[in-house]
Amino acid sequence: MSRISAGMVAVLAVAGLQGCASERSEQTLTDASSAFQAVKDDADVLRSAPRDVIRAGESLGRAERLSSYIGSGSDVRHYAYLSQRYSQIAREHSELALNQERLAKLDLERQRLQLALREAKLDSVQQQGKWLETQIAALASEQSDRGLVMTLSDVLFDTGRAELKNSASRTVLKLVQFLQLNPRRVVRIEGYTDSTGPSDENLTLSRDRAQAVADMLVDLGVDERRIEVQGYGDQYPLEANASERGRAQNRRVEIVFSDAKGILAPAR
């Protein structure tokens, strides 16, 4: 009787262990099935990680087939675990791909905003350029043989002096801005005087005044290679030198602009 009782106890113990193992296998299989169903129903995961989803399904199918065989609990748990891992990997790959897509969209949006900003700045510059062209044109007179010419009257200089007055700054600054917005244009700065005084001194004074304007342009950032300087003294008067009004008209500095391609009319 004691031997029979011992045998029964052993059988019951084995059955109990098998029962526990079976419960663990069923739970693992249930968890793997739930994980696989979740990734299979997720369109983003299927699009981003189709191979991992297929492997998860294959491992789950193998675990389900093995679950019908007695004594295969460890194999069932093994393949169920593999299925869960493939489902997890598929989810991680999907999240990585989505993050990369978001980053790509953010980068495209950043580029779009930068382009919009550049276009806005360009539009602003173009509007400013048009305004400056209007300002320059208001100070200039069109001459068919020389192009666009701006005249700076003698009020920008003291009598017999070549130093620019402070009142010249605003006009010269407009000229600088215009040249900055039109980098291909060049200018010739021409100095003129009335007929009062010796011709050689007038010639020197006219050139010195033209050079004073050129120096201010260079100081404000205009490349000196875009500037020519010429003095004509009392040549080419605008009015007769017989009156003070006429002499005042003749004491001047003229800015001759090139065309948009940088071609400057020949000097006189």
Sequence and secondary structure as in RCSB ss.txt:
>XXXX:A:sequence
MSRISAGMVAVLAVAGLQGCASERSEQTLTDASSAFQAVKDDADVLRSAPRDVIRAGESLGRAERLSSYIGSGSD
VRHYAYLSQRYSQIAREHSELALNQERLAKLDLERQRLQLALREAKLDSVQQQGKWLETQIAALASEQSDRGLVM
TLSDVLFDTGRAELKNSASRTVLKLVQFLQLNPRRVVRIEGYTDSTGPSDENLTLSRDRAQAVADMLVDLGVDER
RIEVQGYGDQYPLEANASERGRAQNRRVEIVFSDAKGILAPAR
>XXXX:A:secstr
 HHHHHHHHHHHHHHHHHHHHHHHHHHHHHHHHHHHHHHHT HHHHHH HHHHHHHHHHHHHHHHHTTSTT HHH
HHHHHHHHHHHHHHHHHHHHHHHHHHHHHHHHHHHHHHHHHHHHHHHHHHHHHHHHHHHHHHHHEEEETTTEEEE
EEEGGGB TT  SB GGGHHHHHHHHHHHHH TT  EEEEEE  S S HHHHHHHHHHHHHHHHHHHHHTT  GG
GEEEEE TT S SS TTSHHHHHHHSEEEEEE  TTS      
